[in-house]
Amino acid sequence: MKSLDLRRAELLSRKVALTARIAQISDEFETHEAKDWAEMATEREGDEVLQDLGDAARAELRMIEAALARMDDGEYGYCVSCGEPIAEERLDLLPATPFCRDHAARH
């Protein structure tokens, strides 16, 4: 069983990595220098992929922030739907999850 401090450290580390990824994506959007239509089309396709990656990173970041808040409130590791403990194995795979296995399927 991982300690709360270790889980917090893991979440904070992931938060740093996601913040850096979001910054890199933002920087990439600002460096476009396409000169012709073909290059602009290629960049546009790349932008869509980058946008999706950025959206996913921001969503995960929100989940991490919520998990850290639950830690501060003493509610981390308990399902927000039923209040039952979330299995350690599930927290190992998805440390920011707010749901037990049964309720995750419903959301």
N, C-alpha and C positions, 0 to 999 in steps of 0.2 A: 504494500500500500504506500503510495507516494504521499509525502507530507504536503500540507497546504502551501508551505513556503516554496517547495520544489515546483508545484503546479503553477504558482504565481510567477516564479522565475521563468518557467517555460512559456507562459502566456506573454510575459513582458518581452522576452526574446523574440517571439513570433511577431509581436506588435512592432518592434523595431524593424524587423525584416520587411513587414508589409508597408510600413511608412516609407522605407527606402524604395521599395518597388513602386509605390504610387508616385514618388518624386521622380524616379527614372522615367516612368510613363509620361508624366507631365513634361519633362524635359524633351522627350522624343517628339511630342506634338509640336514643340516650339522650334525644332531644328529642320523642318521640311524646307527643301529648296528645289522642288520639282520645276523643270523648265518646259516640258512639253506635256501633251495630253496623256501619252502612255505612262510617263513617270507619275503624273498626278493621279491616274487611275490606280496604279500600283500602290501609291502612298495611301490613297483612300481605302483600299482593301486592308492595308496594314493598320490604318487608324481604327477601323472597325474591330479588328482583333485586339488592339491595344485598349480600346474603350471597354470591351468585354472583360479583359484582364483587370483593368482598373476598377471596374464595377465589382468584380468578384473580390478583389483585395479590400475594397472599402466595406463590403458586406461582412467579410471575415473580421475586419477591424472592429466593426460595430459589435459583433458577437463577443470578441475578446474584451472590449470595454464593458459590456454587460456582465460577462463572467467575473471580471475584476471587481465590479460593483457588488455582485452577489457574494464574493469573498469578503469584501469589507462589511457587508451586512450579516455575515455568518450563514448565508443561504446557499453557498456554493456546494455542488455535489448532490443537491436535492432537486427533483423534478419540479419545475414551476407549475405544472398542471396538477399533479397528484400529491406532491410533497414527499414522495418516497425517495430513498437514496438511489442515485444513478450508479450503475455497476462500474467498478473500478476499470474493467476492461474497456468499457465505453468511453470513460473519461481519458483513458490512455490514448485512444484513437481520435477522440473529438473533445479535447480539453475545454472547449468553450461551450459545449452543448448545454442547453437549459432543460433538456427533456430526457426522461428515461426511454428505454427502447420502445416500450408500448406506446407512449405518447408521441414519440418522434415520427412514427408512421402516420399519425393523424395530422401532422403539421407540414 
